[in-house]
Amino acid sequence: MDGTATQHSIPAHSLAPGRNYQCQLTFSKTVDTDTASYAGVTAAAIFASVTHFELTTTGNPI
């Protein structure tokens, strides 16, 4: 998803009925990189935000 997305659809039959899922959504943006300070190493400055949530499906468990 890009930074302008406001929704995402989970394809049908991807989740089992009657289940609880622990979910995590992470947004991150790389604001700077440095490949010159140490040979063979890439350093990065990143802003990130994480949201945890529970998702429960309907129906009888299989």
C-alpha positions in Angstrom: 0.0 0.0 0.0 1.2 3.5 -0.7 1.1 6.4 1.8 -2.2 7.7 0.4 -4.2 4.4 0.8 -7.3 4.7 3.1 -8.5 1.1 2.8 -7.4 -2.5 2.0 -9.6 -5.5 1.1 -8.7 -9.0 2.3 -9.5 -11.5 -0.4 -12.4 -13.8 0.2 -11.6 -17.1 1.9 -8.3 -15.8 3.2 -9.5 -16.0 6.9 -11.1 -18.9 8.6 -14.7 -18.5 10.0 -15.2 -18.1 13.8 -11.6 -17.1 14.5 -9.8 -14.2 16.3 -6.8 -12.7 14.6 -4.2 -10.4 16.3 -3.2 -7.9 13.6 -0.5 -5.3 13.2 -0.5 -2.4 10.7 2.8 -0.6 10.3 3.4 2.6 8.3 7.1 3.7 7.7 8.9 6.3 5.8 12.6 6.4 5.1 13.7 10.0 5.4 17.5 9.6 4.9 20.1 7.0 3.9 23.8 6.9 4.2 26.0 4.5 2.2 29.2 6.4 2.5 30.1 6.4 6.3 30.9 2.7 6.6 31.9 0.5 3.7 29.3 -2.2 2.8 26.7 -0.8 5.3 23.6 1.2 4.6 22.3 3.4 7.4 18.8 4.7 7.4 16.6 7.2 9.3 13.0 6.0 9.4 9.8 7.3 10.9 7.3 4.6 11.8 3.9 4.1 13.4 2.4 0.8 14.5 -1.3 0.0 15.2 -2.3 -3.3 16.8 -5.9 -4.5 16.5 -8.0 -7.7 16.8 -10.1 -8.9 14.0 -12.9 -11.5 14.6 -14.6 -13.4 11.7 -18.2 -14.6 11.8 -19.4 -18.1 11.3 -18.8 -21.5 12.9 -15.2 -22.6 13.4 -14.0 -25.3 11.0 
